[in-house]
Amino acid sequence: YQTPQGQTDAIKDLSFSVSEGEFVAIVGPSGCGKTTVLSMISGLLAPTSGNIEVDSRTVTKPMSSVGYMLQKDNLFEWRTILKNVLLGPEIQKKKTGDDVAYAKTLLGKYGLKDFENSYPRELSGGMRQRVALIRTLAFHPKLLLLDEPFSALDFQTRLAVCDDVYAIIKEENKTALLVTHDISEAVAVADRIIVLSQRPATVKSIFEPKLDAPTPFKRRSLPEFSKWFDAVWKEVSY
């Protein structure tokens, strides 16, 4: 990044891979470049050097195979839930009857069928996040980028929505890359946790929690959960 004071290197010698169907979390010190990594993978930001590949294709611009879910749901208050979900195909001027049918199927599958003609203000925070994820899935992406998607929610809602989003991603057999400041969240959801160093970020360490429970919430109650939390916390903090 260029500033009047000079150049800031956000990332240097960073390399990692994500396997198909894997749920990977990225954690690290504040300001280390986690969101920058997602911006580059999504094609919104070009790296000054190096290559990013998704599904054996070099990323040079946003790709339909990559979906990006942001911190806020960013739903348009003047559009119904169904129309919010269909926003992407409309912008691309590619909306078809199949797109509408798929959007309705997803809304019905994940408990929002009765709200497709409602407006965002009529939904709870957790329901809005489900809509935001379904809107991302409407593109049929293979890879989902999740940039702290639960951070705007209160703690109780956050736990419930985390379970919802995890279940949807696994049910739809998507590959997911989550950026979070919440280490307990990373341990609860991820197959693998990548810890980044201080800026300029590189991979400091990688953990593979083996927590045998069906949901992130239930994983939090396992005896070994705290062991994994402590191990990741030490790497992030020192």
C-alpha positions, 0 to 999 in steps of 0.5 A, spaced: 500 500 500 502 506 498 501 512 502 504 519 503 509 517 508 511 511 504 510 504 502 507 499 507 508 491 505 501 488 507 503 481 505 510 477 504 512 470 502 505 468 503 503 461 500 498 456 502 492 452 499 485 450 501 483 443 498 476 442 495 470 441 501 475 444 506 473 449 511 479 453 513 480 459 518 485 465 517 487 468 524 492 473 526 494 479 529 490 485 528 492 489 522 496 483 519 493 483 512 487 477 513 482 481 509 487 483 504 488 476 503 481 475 501 480 481 497 486 478 493 483 471 492 476 474 490 480 478 485 478 485 488 485 487 489 491 485 485 497 482 488 504 486 486 507 479 485 506 472 485 500 468 483 493 466 486 489 460 483 482 458 484 480 451 481 487 451 477 485 458 474 489 464 475 485 470 479 486 476 475 478 479 476 472 477 480 470 470 478 463 467 479 466 461 482 468 465 488 463 468 493 464 473 498 460 474 504 462 480 508 462 483 515 455 486 514 449 483 510 448 489 506 441 487 504 437 492 500 432 495 505 427 496 499 428 490 496 424 483 498 428 477 501 427 474 494 429 480 490 435 481 495 437 473 493 437 474 486 441 481 486 447 478 483 444 475 477 440 481 475 446 485 476 450 480 471 443 481 466 443 473 467 437 472 471 433 466 468 427 462 471 432 457 473 435 462 478 429 464 481 427 457 482 434 455 485 433 461 490 426 459 492 429 452 493 435 455 498 430 459 502 425 454 503 431 449 505 434 453 510 427 456 513 426 462 510 420 460 505 415 464 509 419 470 508 421 471 501 416 477 500 418 480 506 423 486 507 430 485 511 427 490 516 422 484 518 428 479 519 432 478 525 439 479 525 441 471 524 435 471 519 439 476 515 445 473 515 442 467 512 439 471 507 446 474 505 449 467 505 444 464 500 445 471 496 452 468 495 450 461 494 445 464 488 452 465 484 453 457 484 460 459 487 465 453 489 469 457 494 466 461 499 470 467 502 467 469 509 470 476 512 468 476 519 460 474 517 458 474 525 462 480 528 456 484 527 451 480 531 450 479 539 454 473 542 448 469 543 445 470 536 453 469 533 453 462 536 446 460 533 448 463 526 455 460 526 451 453 527 447 455 521 452 458 516 456 452 518 451 447 516 449 450 510 456 450 507 457 443 509 450 441 506 451 445 499 458 441 499 462 448 499 469 450 500 470 455 505 475 460 507 473 464 513 477 470 516 476 471 524 479 475 530 475 470 534 480 464 536 474 460 539 470 461 533 476 458 528 477 452 533 469 451 533 468 451 525 475 449 521 478 443 519 484 447 519 487 454 522 492 458 518 495 463 523 498 469 520 504 473 523 505 480 524 505 485 518 508 483 513 504 477 513 506 470 512 504 463 514 506 462 522 503 456 523 497 451 521 493 447 526 488 441 524 483 441 530 480 434 530 474 435 534 469 430 534 462 433 534 457 435 529 456 442 530 461 448 532 456 449 538 457 442 541 465 442 539 465 448 544 463 443 550 469 438 548 474 437 553 480 438 548 477 445 545 480 449 550 487 445 548 486 447 541 484 454 543 490 455 548 495 453 542 492 457 537 492 463 542 499 463 543 501 463 536 497 469 535 499 473 541 507 471 541 
